[in-house]
Amino acid sequence: MPLGVLVGGMLGDVWGVRPLYFLIGFMIAGVALVGMLLPYFRFMDAEMEERKVS
C-alpha cells in the first residue's frame, strides 16, 4: 500500500489527477469485464440454476 501511494503521488504530479482517475477506473472495469467473460466462474451459475429448478 505505501508503494501504491508513492507511485500514485508521482504519477499524480506528472500526469495530473484526472488521467490517474481514468486509469484506475479503466483498470477496475477491465478486471470486472475479464471476470465476467472468463468461463472459470460459470460453475456458480450452474449451481444457482439447479437451486431454482428444485
C-alpha positions as CSV (number, residue, x, y, z in Angstrom):
1,M,0.0,0.0,0.0
2,P,2.8,2.5,0.7
3,L,4.2,1.7,-2.7
4,G,0.9,2.5,-4.3
5,V,0.8,5.8,-2.5
6,L,4.3,6.6,-3.7
7,V,3.6,5.6,-7.3
8,G,0.2,7.4,-7.3
9,G,1.8,10.5,-5.9
10,M,4.5,10.6,-8.5
11,L,2.0,9.9,-11.4
12,G,-0.4,12.5,-10.0
13,D,2.4,15.1,-10.2
14,V,3.4,14.1,-13.7
15,W,0.1,13.4,-15.4
16,G,-2.4,15.1,-13.1
17,V,-5.3,13.7,-11.1
18,R,-7.9,13.3,-13.8
19,P,-5.9,10.9,-16.0
20,L,-5.0,9.0,-12.9
21,Y,-8.7,8.5,-12.0
22,F,-9.4,7.4,-15.6
23,L,-6.5,4.9,-15.4
24,I,-7.8,3.5,-12.1
25,G,-11.4,3.3,-13.5
26,F,-10.3,1.5,-16.6
27,M,-8.3,-1.0,-14.5
28,I,-11.3,-1.7,-12.3
29,A,-13.7,-2.0,-15.3
30,G,-11.2,-4.2,-17.2
31,V,-10.8,-6.6,-14.3
32,A,-14.5,-6.8,-13.8
33,L,-15.0,-7.5,-17.6
34,V,-12.4,-10.2,-17.6
35,G,-14.1,-11.8,-14.5
36,M,-17.5,-11.8,-16.3
37,L,-16.2,-13.2,-19.6
38,L,-13.8,-15.9,-18.3
39,P,-15.5,-19.3,-18.1
40,Y,-13.9,-20.0,-14.7
41,F,-16.9,-18.8,-12.7
42,R,-19.6,-20.5,-14.7
43,F,-19.9,-23.2,-12.1
44,M,-21.6,-20.6,-9.9
45,D,-24.3,-20.0,-12.5
46,A,-24.9,-23.8,-12.8
47,E,-25.4,-24.2,-9.1
48,M,-27.9,-21.3,-9.0
49,E,-29.9,-22.7,-11.9
50,E,-30.1,-26.1,-10.1
51,R,-31.4,-24.4,-7.0
52,K,-34.1,-22.6,-8.9
53,V,-35.3,-25.8,-10.5
54,S,-35.5,-27.7,-7.3
